[in-house]
Amino acid sequence: MMFSRAALAAVALVASLSPLAAQDVGSTMRRPTLTVTGEGTATAVPDMATFSSGVVSEAKTAREALDANTGQVAGMIAAIKEAGIEARDISTSGFSVQPQYQPQKKDSSDAPRIAGYEVRNTVTVRVRDLARLGDLLDKVVTSGANQIGGISFDIAEPQAMQEAARVAAVKDARRQAEIMAEAGGVRLVRIINMVGEAGMRPMPRMAAAPMMMKMDSSVPVEAGESESRANVSITYEIEPR
């Protein structure tokens, strides 16, 4: 196989440069690094709540139980709307019709007999104004609800709190890196990798008198606080001082 002089010259040039290029790549890969982990938190008072409210009705027949339940649920929903809750914030979250059986004797071999029927209808309500929550709970029970549960508090726009937690996590990581670099006699050059995550969780507050929503005979409710927690892992390139 024949090669031109130009091709041979190009091969010779690449061969002469390859050790230098490899040395440069190797030195880059061998640059010392420092990896630190930072944690940050931010809190905020919830500004909305969600709860479930329902009616359980019993009767001899399924029709009678359903009719009784329908009337009570209709009254409950009407009371919720009268309290200022929009239709978009009220949704049916559960409905069931179940037979109720007579208790059997201990040694009886007879088939279970139906004694009546139970109808359950549950709605989930979102409250965007927490000042209404205590009074709303009172009205819901007064209007016929005999089940309330699943009250949870949330923040409508959590982005600001989550961002504050992330900033705090990065600052914490930087502080940790500076402490370690100072102790190790090195200098932070630049960030070469950063990985982080954030999450939000409710934080109960033991004493929160200002947040107690109590109006006349309404139900007292504590909103507590929500907390956003962020973690970040940062790798710095370092060099001797």
C-alpha positions in Angstrom: 0.0 0.0 0.0 1.4 3.4 -1.0 1.1 6.6 1.0 1.7 10.1 -0.3 4.3 12.3 1.4 1.5 14.6 2.7 -0.3 11.7 4.3 2.9 10.4 6.0 3.6 13.9 7.3 0.1 14.2 8.8 0.5 10.8 10.5 3.9 11.9 11.9 2.4 15.2 13.2 -0.5 13.4 14.9 1.9 10.9 16.5 4.1 13.7 17.8 1.2 15.6 19.3 -0.6 12.5 20.8 1.6 12.2 23.9 1.0 15.9 24.7 -2.7 15.6 24.2 -2.9 12.5 26.3 -0.9 14.2 29.0 -3.3 17.2 29.0 -6.4 14.9 29.2 -4.8 12.9 31.9 -4.0 16.0 33.9 -7.6 17.2 33.5 -9.0 13.9 34.7 -6.6 13.8 37.7 -7.5 17.3 38.9 -8.5 17.0 42.6 -12.1 17.6 43.6 -14.1 18.1 46.7 -17.7 16.9 47.1 -19.9 18.3 49.8 -23.6 18.0 50.7 -25.8 20.9 51.8 -29.2 21.0 53.3 -31.7 23.8 53.4 -35.2 24.4 54.8 -37.9 27.0 54.5 -41.3 27.2 56.2 -44.6 28.9 55.5 -48.1 29.0 57.0 -50.6 27.0 54.9 -53.2 29.1 53.1 -55.6 26.3 52.0 -57.2 23.1 53.4 -58.9 19.9 52.2 -61.2 17.7 54.1 -63.8 15.0 53.5 -67.3 15.1 54.7 -70.0 12.4 54.4 -73.3 11.0 55.4 -74.0 7.4 56.4 -77.6 6.3 56.3 -79.3 3.0 57.3 -82.7 1.6 56.5 -84.6 -1.6 56.0 -84.4 -1.4 52.2 -81.7 0.0 49.9 -84.3 2.4 48.4 -85.1 3.9 51.8 -81.5 4.2 52.8 -80.6 5.9 49.5 -83.5 8.3 49.7 -82.6 9.3 53.2 -78.9 9.7 52.3 -79.6 11.7 49.2 -81.6 14.2 51.1 -79.0 14.7 53.8 -76.1 14.9 51.3 -78.0 17.5 49.3 -78.5 19.6 52.4 -74.8 19.2 53.3 -73.6 20.3 49.9 -76.1 23.3 49.9 -74.6 24.4 53.3 -71.1 24.1 51.9 -71.9 26.3 48.9 -73.8 28.8 51.1 -70.6 29.1 53.2 -68.8 30.5 50.0 -67.2 27.3 48.6 -67.3 27.2 44.8 -68.7 24.2 43.0 -65.2 23.4 41.5 -63.9 22.8 45.1 -66.6 20.2 45.9 -66.3 16.7 44.5 -67.8 13.3 45.3 -65.0 11.0 46.5 -66.9 8.0 47.7 -70.3 6.3 47.3 -71.5 2.8 48.4 -74.5 0.8 49.1 -73.9 -2.2 51.4 -76.2 -4.8 53.0 -76.2 -5.1 56.7 -76.5 -8.7 58.1 -78.2 -9.9 61.2 -75.9 -11.3 63.9 -75.7 -15.1 63.8 -75.8 -17.4 66.7 -72.5 -19.0 67.7 -73.2 -22.5 66.4 -75.7 -21.6 63.7 -75.2 -23.0 60.2 -77.9 -20.8 58.6 -77.0 -18.5 55.8 -76.5 -14.9 56.8 -79.7 -12.8 56.6 -79.9 -9.2 55.5 -81.2 -6.9 58.2 -81.0 -3.7 56.3 -78.9 -1.5 54.1 -76.2 1.1 54.6 -75.5 4.0 52.1 -72.4 6.1 52.3 -71.8 9.2 50.3 -68.6 11.3 50.8 -67.5 14.6 49.3 -64.1 16.2 49.3 -64.0 19.9 49.9 -61.2 22.3 49.2 -61.1 25.5 51.3 -59.1 28.4 49.8 -59.8 30.8 52.7 -58.7 29.2 56.0 -60.6 31.9 57.9 -63.8 30.0 56.8 -62.7 26.5 57.8 -63.8 26.4 61.4 -67.2 27.8 60.7 -67.6 25.6 57.7 -67.0 22.4 59.7 -69.6 23.5 62.2 -72.2 24.1 59.4 -71.4 20.8 57.7 -72.2 18.8 60.9 -75.3 21.0 61.5 -76.6 20.3 58.0 -76.6 16.5 58.5 -73.0 15.2 57.9 -72.1 12.5 60.4 -68.6 11.8 59.1 -65.7 14.2 58.7 -62.1 13.3 58.3 -58.9 13.6 56.3 -58.3 17.3 57.0 -55.0 18.4 55.5 -53.4 21.7 55.0 -51.4 22.9 52.0 -49.9 25.9 50.2 -51.5 27.1 47.0 -48.2 28.4 45.5 -45.3 26.4 47.1 -42.7 27.4 44.5 -41.3 30.4 46.5 -40.8 28.2 49.6 -39.2 25.4 47.6 -36.9 27.9 45.9 -35.9 29.4 49.3 -35.0 25.9 50.5 -32.9 25.2 47.5 -31.0 28.5 47.9 -30.4 27.7 51.5 -29.1 24.2 50.6 -26.6 25.6 48.1 -25.4 28.2 50.6 -24.9 25.4 53.2 -22.9 23.3 50.8 -20.7 26.3 49.9 -20.1 27.0 53.5 -19.1 23.4 54.2 -16.8 23.4 51.2 -15.1 26.6 52.3 -14.5 25.2 55.8 -13.0 21.9 54.4 -10.9 23.8 51.8 -9.5 26.1 54.4 -8.7 23.2 56.7 -7.1 21.3 53.8 -5.0 24.1 52.5 -6.7 24.2 49.1 -8.7 26.7 47.1 -12.1 26.2 45.5 -11.8 26.8 41.8 -15.1 26.1 40.2 -18.2 23.9 40.5 -18.0 20.9 38.1 -21.2 19.1 39.2 -24.4 19.8 41.2 -27.2 17.5 42.0 -30.2 18.4 44.2 -33.7 17.5 45.2 -36.5 19.2 47.2 -39.6 18.0 49.0 -42.4 19.4 51.1 -44.0 18.1 54.2 -46.4 19.4 56.9 -44.8 20.4 60.2 -47.2 20.5 63.2 -46.9 23.5 65.4 -47.5 23.0 69.1 -48.5 26.5 70.0 -50.1 28.7 67.4 -52.7 30.9 69.0 -52.7 33.5 66.3 -53.6 30.8 63.7 -56.5 29.4 65.7 -59.6 30.0 63.6 -62.5 30.3 66.0 -65.6 32.3 65.3 -68.4 32.1 67.8 -69.3 28.4 68.0 -67.2 27.3 65.0 -64.8 24.4 65.3 -61.3 25.5 66.4 -58.7 24.4 63.9 -54.9 24.7 63.9 -53.2 25.0 60.5 -49.6 24.6 61.7 -46.8 25.1 59.2 -45.5 23.5 56.1 -41.8 22.9 55.5 -39.9 22.5 52.3 -36.6 20.7 52.6 -33.9 20.6 49.9 -30.6 18.6 49.6 -27.8 19.3 47.2 -24.5 17.6 46.4 -21.9 19.8 44.9 -18.5 18.8 43.5 -15.8 21.5 43.3 -12.5 21.5 41.5 -9.8 22.4 43.9 -6.1 23.4 43.7 -3.4 24.1 46.3 -3.2 27.6 47.8 
